[in-house]
């Protein structure tokens, strides 16, 4: 897992308060399902590291549902 999430972290929510990184399953509005690790939460988007080590930014308005499988 990467040490620091990529992108501007100035406005990101505190990862320690959120207990990040944590596993997450994200279902997008178009039906695509992403499984990975939630590594950062920004005001308008979330950064998710996938199993192949790619980090993607998912805009919150594109998310239909997300869950933490360990919860």
Backbone atoms as SQL, in Angstrom:
CREATE TABLE atoms (id INTEGER PRIMARY KEY, chain TEXT, resi INTEGER, resn TEXT, atom TEXT, x REAL, y REAL, z REAL);
INSERT INTO atoms VALUES
  (1, 'A', 1, 'UNK', 'N', 0.843, -1.174, 0.000),
  (2, 'A', 1, 'UNK', 'CA', 0.000, 0.000, 0.000),
  (3, 'A', 1, 'UNK', 'C', 0.887, 1.235, 0.000),
  (4, 'A', 2, 'UNK', 'N', 0.471, 2.272, -0.682),
  (5, 'A', 2, 'UNK', 'CA', 1.273, 3.480, -0.781),
  (6, 'A', 2, 'UNK', 'C', 1.306, 4.201, 0.562),
  (7, 'A', 3, 'UNK', 'N', 2.419, 4.868, 0.819),
  (8, 'A', 3, 'UNK', 'CA', 2.596, 5.594, 2.065),
  (9, 'A', 3, 'UNK', 'C', 1.648, 6.787, 2.157),
  (10, 'A', 4, 'UNK', 'N', 1.576, 7.586, 1.089),
  (11, 'A', 4, 'UNK', 'CA', 0.739, 8.775, 1.059),
  (12, 'A', 4, 'UNK', 'C', -0.227, 8.692, -0.104),
  (13, 'A', 5, 'UNK', 'N', -1.484, 9.025, 0.102),
  (14, 'A', 5, 'UNK', 'CA', -2.400, 9.107, -1.030),
  (15, 'A', 5, 'UNK', 'C', -1.946, 10.186, -1.991),
  (16, 'A', 6, 'UNK', 'N', -2.182, 9.965, -3.274),
  (17, 'A', 6, 'UNK', 'CA', -1.761, 10.945, -4.249),
  (18, 'A', 6, 'UNK', 'C', -2.773, 12.073, -4.308),
  (19, 'A', 7, 'UNK', 'N', -2.337, 13.219, -4.777),
  (20, 'A', 7, 'UNK', 'CA', -3.232, 14.363, -4.903),
  (21, 'A', 7, 'UNK', 'C', -3.082, 15.321, -3.740),
  (22, 'A', 8, 'UNK', 'N', -3.903, 16.340, -3.752),
  (23, 'A', 8, 'UNK', 'CA', -3.858, 17.385, -2.745),
  (24, 'A', 8, 'UNK', 'C', -4.524, 16.907, -1.461),
  (25, 'A', 9, 'UNK', 'N', -3.748, 16.767, -0.401),
  (26, 'A', 9, 'UNK', 'CA', -4.282, 16.294, 0.872),
  (27, 'A', 9, 'UNK', 'C', -4.625, 17.452, 1.808),
  (28, 'A', 10, 'UNK', 'N', -4.472, 18.689, 1.345),
  (29, 'A', 10, 'UNK', 'CA', -4.709, 19.852, 2.198),
  (30, 'A', 10, 'UNK', 'C', -6.139, 19.889, 2.734),
  (31, 'A', 11, 'UNK', 'N', -7.112, 19.537, 1.901),
  (32, 'A', 11, 'UNK', 'CA', -8.513, 19.589, 2.313),
  (33, 'A', 11, 'UNK', 'C', -9.082, 18.226, 2.684),
  (34, 'A', 12, 'UNK', 'N', -8.246, 17.203, 2.739),
  (35, 'A', 12, 'UNK', 'CA', -8.728, 15.856, 3.054),
  (36, 'A', 12, 'UNK', 'C', -9.097, 15.761, 4.534),
  (37, 'A', 13, 'UNK', 'N', -10.044, 14.893, 4.832),
  (38, 'A', 13, 'UNK', 'CA', -10.422, 14.646, 6.218),
  (39, 'A', 13, 'UNK', 'C', -9.306, 13.860, 6.899),
  (40, 'A', 14, 'UNK', 'N', -9.195, 13.992, 8.209),
  (41, 'A', 14, 'UNK', 'CA', -8.112, 13.368, 8.962),
  (42, 'A', 14, 'UNK', 'C', -8.207, 11.841, 8.889),
  (43, 'A', 15, 'UNK', 'N', -7.209, 11.187, 8.262),
  (44, 'A', 15, 'UNK', 'CA', -7.276, 9.724, 8.119),
  (45, 'A', 15, 'UNK', 'C', -7.227, 8.983, 9.454),
  (46, 'A', 16, 'UNK', 'N', -6.564, 9.545, 10.461),
  (47, 'A', 16, 'UNK', 'CA', -6.493, 8.873, 11.761),
  (48, 'A', 16, 'UNK', 'C', -7.863, 8.841, 12.438),
  (49, 'A', 17, 'UNK', 'N', -8.627, 9.938, 12.323),
  (50, 'A', 17, 'UNK', 'CA', -9.968, 9.975, 12.913),
  (51, 'A', 17, 'UNK', 'C', -10.912, 9.011, 12.212),
  (52, 'A', 18, 'UNK', 'N', -10.712, 8.809, 10.916),
  (53, 'A', 18, 'UNK', 'CA', -11.562, 7.908, 10.143),
  (54, 'A', 18, 'UNK', 'C', -11.102, 6.457, 10.214),
  (55, 'A', 19, 'UNK', 'N', -9.936, 6.219, 10.804),
  (56, 'A', 19, 'UNK', 'CA', -9.418, 4.858, 10.905),
  (57, 'A', 19, 'UNK', 'C', -8.918, 4.306, 9.586),
  (58, 'A', 20, 'UNK', 'N', -8.393, 5.180, 8.745),
  (59, 'A', 20, 'UNK', 'CA', -7.899, 4.761, 7.429),
  (60, 'A', 20, 'UNK', 'C', -6.468, 4.291, 7.527),
  (61, 'A', 21, 'UNK', 'N', -6.043, 3.404, 6.679),
  (62, 'A', 21, 'UNK', 'CA', -6.750, 2.740, 5.585),
  (63, 'A', 21, 'UNK', 'C', -7.640, 1.610, 6.090),
  (64, 'A', 22, 'UNK', 'N', -8.722, 1.346, 5.352),
  (65, 'A', 22, 'UNK', 'CA', -9.622, 0.240, 5.686),
  (66, 'A', 22, 'UNK', 'C', -10.210, -0.327, 4.402),
  (67, 'A', 23, 'UNK', 'N', -10.517, -1.624, 4.398),
  (68, 'A', 23, 'UNK', 'CA', -11.091, -2.240, 3.196),
  (69, 'A', 23, 'UNK', 'C', -12.479, -1.673, 2.907),
  (70, 'A', 24, 'UNK', 'N', -12.805, -1.587, 1.613),
  (71, 'A', 24, 'UNK', 'CA', -14.089, -1.015, 1.219),
  (72, 'A', 24, 'UNK', 'C', -14.570, -1.671, -0.075),
  (73, 'A', 25, 'UNK', 'N', -15.882, -1.780, -0.208),
  (74, 'A', 25, 'UNK', 'CA', -16.510, -2.217, -1.454),
  (75, 'A', 25, 'UNK', 'C', -17.414, -1.073, -1.897),
  (76, 'A', 26, 'UNK', 'N', -17.164, -0.547, -3.099),
  (77, 'A', 26, 'UNK', 'CA', -17.900, 0.602, -3.619),
  (78, 'A', 26, 'UNK', 'C', -18.715, 0.159, -4.825),
  (79, 'A', 27, 'UNK', 'N', -20.004, 0.473, -4.821),
  (80, 'A', 27, 'UNK', 'CA', -20.867, 0.231, -5.977),
  (81, 'A', 27, 'UNK', 'C', -21.187, 1.581, -6.601),
  (82, 'A', 28, 'UNK', 'N', -20.830, 1.735, -7.877),
  (83, 'A', 28, 'UNK', 'CA', -21.061, 2.991, -8.577),
  (84, 'A', 28, 'UNK', 'C', -22.457, 3.015, -9.187),
  (85, 'A', 29, 'UNK', 'N', -22.906, 4.196, -9.599),
  (86, 'A', 29, 'UNK', 'CA', -24.237, 4.344, -10.183),
  (87, 'A', 29, 'UNK', 'C', -24.422, 3.512, -11.443),
  (88, 'A', 30, 'UNK', 'N', -23.330, 3.288, -12.194),
  (89, 'A', 30, 'UNK', 'CA', -23.442, 2.498, -13.425),
  (90, 'A', 30, 'UNK', 'C', -23.394, 0.991, -13.165),
  (91, 'A', 31, 'UNK', 'N', -23.345, 0.576, -11.892),
  (92, 'A', 31, 'UNK', 'CA', -23.363, -0.832, -11.540),
  (93, 'A', 31, 'UNK', 'C', -21.994, -1.456, -11.343),
  (94, 'A', 32, 'UNK', 'N', -20.934, -0.742, -11.655),
  (95, 'A', 32, 'UNK', 'CA', -19.582, -1.268, -11.475),
  (96, 'A', 32, 'UNK', 'C', -19.275, -1.385, -9.985),
  (97, 'A', 33, 'UNK', 'N', -18.630, -2.485, -9.604),
  (98, 'A', 33, 'UNK', 'CA', -18.270, -2.727, -8.209),
  (99, 'A', 33, 'UNK', 'C', -16.753, -2.680, -8.085),
  (100, 'A', 34, 'UNK', 'N', -16.264, -1.866, -7.156),
  (101, 'A', 34, 'UNK', 'CA', -14.832, -1.742, -6.898),
  (102, 'A', 34, 'UNK', 'C', -14.542, -2.278, -5.509),
  (103, 'A', 35, 'UNK', 'N', -13.522, -3.130, -5.409),
  (104, 'A', 35, 'UNK', 'CA', -13.073, -3.618, -4.113),
  (105, 'A', 35, 'UNK', 'C', -11.648, -3.155, -3.918),
  (106, 'A', 36, 'UNK', 'N', -11.367, -2.588, -2.772),
  (107, 'A', 36, 'UNK', 'CA', -10.023, -2.102, -2.516),
  (108, 'A', 36, 'UNK', 'C', -9.898, -1.584, -1.099),
  (109, 'A', 37, 'UNK', 'N', -8.959, -0.658, -0.931),
  (110, 'A', 37, 'UNK', 'CA', -8.673, -0.075, 0.368),
  (111, 'A', 37, 'UNK', 'C', -8.925, 1.420, 0.306),
  (112, 'A', 38, 'UNK', 'N', -9.776, 1.905, 1.184),
  (113, 'A', 38, 'UNK', 'CA', -10.042, 3.337, 1.272),
  (114, 'A', 38, 'UNK', 'C', -8.850, 3.995, 1.948),
  (115, 'A', 39, 'UNK', 'N', -8.183, 4.922, 1.242),
  (116, 'A', 39, 'UNK', 'CA', -6.971, 5.518, 1.799),
  (117, 'A', 39, 'UNK', 'C', -7.105, 7.003, 2.079),
  (118, 'A', 40, 'UNK', 'N', -8.114, 7.682, 1.509),
  (119, 'A', 40, 'UNK', 'CA', -8.304, 9.110, 1.779),
  (120, 'A', 40, 'UNK', 'C', -9.737, 9.502, 1.464),
  (121, 'A', 41, 'UNK', 'N', -10.248, 10.455, 2.252),
  (122, 'A', 41, 'UNK', 'CA', -11.584, 11.000, 2.011),
  (123, 'A', 41, 'UNK', 'C', -11.446, 12.508, 1.895),
  (124, 'A', 42, 'UNK', 'N', -11.829, 13.028, 0.744),
  (125, 'A', 42, 'UNK', 'CA', -11.810, 14.457, 0.461),
  (126, 'A', 42, 'UNK', 'C', -13.250, 14.959, 0.495),
  (127, 'A', 43, 'UNK', 'N', -13.466, 16.277, 0.503),
  (128, 'A', 43, 'UNK', 'CA', -14.846, 16.781, 0.533),
  (129, 'A', 43, 'UNK', 'C', -15.727, 16.279, -0.612),
  (130, 'A', 44, 'UNK', 'N', -15.187, 16.090, -1.812),
  (131, 'A', 44, 'UNK', 'CA', -16.012, 15.679, -2.949),
  (132, 'A', 44, 'UNK', 'C', -15.651, 14.312, -3.517),
  (133, 'A', 45, 'UNK', 'N', -14.605, 13.667, -3.006),
  (134, 'A', 45, 'UNK', 'CA', -14.183, 12.401, -3.587),
  (135, 'A', 45, 'UNK', 'C', -13.517, 11.521, -2.539),
  (136, 'A', 46, 'UNK', 'N', -13.340, 10.244, -2.901),
  (137, 'A', 46, 'UNK', 'CA', -12.642, 9.288, -2.058),
  (138, 'A', 46, 'UNK', 'C', -11.544, 8.641, -2.884),
  (139, 'A', 47, 'UNK', 'N', -10.386, 8.398, -2.287),
  (140, 'A', 47, 'UNK', 'CA', -9.294, 7.707, -2.961),
  (141, 'A', 47, 'UNK', 'C', -9.307, 6.247, -2.518),
  (142, 'A', 48, 'UNK', 'N', -9.357, 5.343, -3.510),
  (143, 'A', 48, 'UNK', 'CA', -9.397, 3.905, -3.245),
  (144, 'A', 48, 'UNK', 'C', -8.217, 3.254, -3.947),
  (145, 'A', 49, 'UNK', 'N', -7.435, 2.464, -3.196),
  (146, 'A', 49, 'UNK', 'CA', -6.337, 1.702, -3.783),
  (147, 'A', 49, 'UNK', 'C', -6.870, 0.311, -4.114),
  (148, 'A', 50, 'UNK', 'N', -6.780, -0.065, -5.390),
  (149, 'A', 50, 'UNK', 'CA', -7.268, -1.362, -5.846),
  (150, 'A', 50, 'UNK', 'C', -6.228, -2.441, -5.579),
  (151, 'A', 51, 'UNK', 'N', -6.601, -3.702, -5.767),
  (152, 'A', 51, 'UNK', 'CA', -5.701, -4.819, -5.477),
  (153, 'A', 51, 'UNK', 'C', -4.462, -4.826, -6.363),
  (154, 'A', 52, 'UNK', 'N', -4.546, -4.221, -7.556),
  (155, 'A', 52, 'UNK', 'CA', -3.378, -4.161, -8.438),
  (156, 'A', 52, 'UNK', 'C', -2.534, -2.908, -8.190),
  (157, 'A', 53, 'UNK', 'N', -2.733, -2.256, -7.047),
  (158, 'A', 53, 'UNK', 'CA', -1.961, -1.099, -6.569),
  (159, 'A', 53, 'UNK', 'C', -2.267, 0.203, -7.306),
  (160, 'A', 54, 'UNK', 'N', -3.281, 0.219, -8.189),
  (161, 'A', 54, 'UNK', 'CA', -3.700, 1.490, -8.789),
  (162, 'A', 54, 'UNK', 'C', -4.529, 2.253, -7.767),
  (163, 'A', 55, 'UNK', 'N', -4.352, 3.571, -7.739),
  (164, 'A', 55, 'UNK', 'CA', -5.147, 4.425, -6.866),
  (165, 'A', 55, 'UNK', 'C', -6.107, 5.218, -7.739),
  (166, 'A', 56, 'UNK', 'N', -7.393, 5.099, -7.446),
  (167, 'A', 56, 'UNK', 'CA', -8.386, 5.837, -8.218),
  (168, 'A', 56, 'UNK', 'C', -9.136, 6.784, -7.287),
  (169, 'A', 57, 'UNK', 'N', -9.572, 7.901, -7.848),
  (170, 'A', 57, 'UNK', 'CA', -10.403, 8.853, -7.122),
  (171, 'A', 57, 'UNK', 'C', -11.835, 8.672, -7.596),
  (172, 'A', 58, 'UNK', 'N', -12.726, 8.432, -6.660),
  (173, 'A', 58, 'UNK', 'CA', -14.133, 8.226, -6.982),
  (174, 'A', 58, 'UNK', 'C', -14.903, 9.429, -6.439),
  (175, 'A', 59, 'UNK', 'N', -15.582, 10.141, -7.328),
  (176, 'A', 59, 'UNK', 'CA', -16.381, 11.273, -6.881),
  (177, 'A', 59, 'UNK', 'C', -17.611, 10.764, -6.133),
  (178, 'A', 60, 'UNK', 'N', -17.933, 11.412, -5.022),
  (179, 'A', 60, 'UNK', 'CA', -19.008, 10.937, -4.151),
  (180, 'A', 60, 'UNK', 'C', -20.359, 10.902, -4.851),
  (181, 'A', 61, 'UNK', 'N', -20.600, 11.808, -5.793),
  (182, 'A', 61, 'UNK', 'CA', -21.900, 11.812, -6.476),
  (183, 'A', 61, 'UNK', 'C', -22.052, 10.621, -7.425),
  (184, 'A', 62, 'UNK', 'N', -20.967, 9.882, -7.693),
  (185, 'A', 62, 'UNK', 'CA', -21.022, 8.710, -8.572),
  (186, 'A', 62, 'UNK', 'C', -21.214, 7.407, -7.789),
  (187, 'A', 63, 'UNK', 'N', -21.275, 7.494, -6.463),
  (188, 'A', 63, 'UNK', 'CA', -21.383, 6.302, -5.621),
  (189, 'A', 63, 'UNK', 'C', -22.843, 6.026, -5.283),
  (190, 'A', 64, 'UNK', 'N', -23.250, 4.798, -5.564),
  (191, 'A', 64, 'UNK', 'CA', -24.602, 4.371, -5.197),
  (192, 'A', 64, 'UNK', 'C', -24.598, 3.820, -3.776),
  (193, 'A', 65, 'UNK', 'N', -23.570, 3.035, -3.433),
  (194, 'A', 65, 'UNK', 'CA', -23.514, 2.368, -2.140),
  (195, 'A', 65, 'UNK', 'C', -22.068, 1.992, -1.852),
  (196, 'A', 66, 'UNK', 'N', -21.662, 2.096, -0.591),
  (197, 'A', 66, 'UNK', 'CA', -20.364, 1.542, -0.224),
  (198, 'A', 66, 'UNK', 'C', -20.458, 0.940, 1.166),
  (199, 'A', 67, 'UNK', 'N', -19.601, -0.061, 1.389),
  (200, 'A', 67, 'UNK', 'CA', -19.617, -0.758, 2.669),
  (201, 'A', 67, 'UNK', 'C', -18.208, -1.143, 3.070),
  (202, 'A', 68, 'UNK', 'N', -18.043, -1.328, 4.367),
  (203, 'A', 68, 'UNK', 'CA', -16.792, -1.831, 4.921),
  (204, 'A', 68, 'UNK', 'C', -17.044, -3.290, 5.286),
  (205, 'A', 69, 'UNK', 'N', -16.438, -4.236, 4.567),
  (206, 'A', 69, 'UNK', 'CA', -16.763, -5.652, 4.773),
  (207, 'A', 69, 'UNK', 'C', -16.467, -6.180, 6.171),
  (208, 'A', 70, 'UNK', 'N', -15.569, -5.545, 6.915),
  (209, 'A', 70, 'UNK', 'CA', -15.236, -6.033, 8.255),
  (210, 'A', 70, 'UNK', 'C', -16.225, -5.558, 9.306),
  (211, 'A', 71, 'UNK', 'N', -17.063, -4.592, 8.971),
  (212, 'A', 71, 'UNK', 'CA', -17.986, -4.008, 9.962),
  (213, 'A', 71, 'UNK', 'C', -19.149, -4.923, 10.265);
